[in-house]
Amino acid sequence: AGMAAAAADGHAAGGPDLRGRLGPCAAFPFSPNCLLFSNLCRALHEGRQCFQVSLGHFLFGTESDFDRRLSDASASVRASLACVGADSWAEALLGTAPERPPPHARLLLRRVAGRPVEVGLAALQEAGPGGPEAMGEETPATYEDARLVADHLSIGEDAAGYSDLQITASVGAHDDLVRDSLRLFGALLSVFAWAASPEGDPGAVAGGLRR
């Protein structure tokens, strides 16, 4: 209906046939693929609560502020005693050093069509391979499938240390995505070129597309 209205407005202003230009590009496969992708977005939204908890632990760690400050203070005292050769006193005065959580974390998100979102969080003692290597051999097949691997790496242990986030994500797509996208982009450019020309009517095009 919107394309028909846009076409009518375009013809009334002596413009291009919007329905003829944009319809074939937008109807298939653009329209059904958008529907599939909306299913993925809906599934991600429905699983947001589980994802939010894992995301919080991924970004800020599992230690509470109190535990983190207590462990940092203990480590500072132990280091000071070691500098003066009294490291043997540390355990006698402070007890066994608390076990700190691994410095790195990996967040995994996976969704397969027709199934709920799977979220996982793994603590890493050593940074593993990131980027495409972290995705494994599994490849999303459709717009309803998605995978995400994110690594939170702790670089340096002193005050000059920083965090490095490495995120790799993939979503399924059809084989001719680039070709179909270029066709639709080219059709839109031709319509906008007419609307910007001296003979064009931007209001007619915009009104037709809105309806």
TARAJO-V473875 format. One record per helix or strand of 2 or more residues. SS is the DSSP state (H for helix, E for strand). FROM is the first residue (numbers start at 0). LEN is the number of residues. If there is no record, write none. Layout:
# TARAJO-V473875
[[SS & FROM & LEN] [SS & FROM & LEN]]
This chain:
# TARAJO-V473875
[[H & 1 & 11] [H & 17 & 29] [H & 47 & 13] [H & 64 & 19] [H & 86 & 8] [E & 103 & 8] [E & 117 & 7] [H & 131 & 4] [E & 145 & 10] [E & 161 & 10] [H & 176 & 20] [H & 201 & 9]]
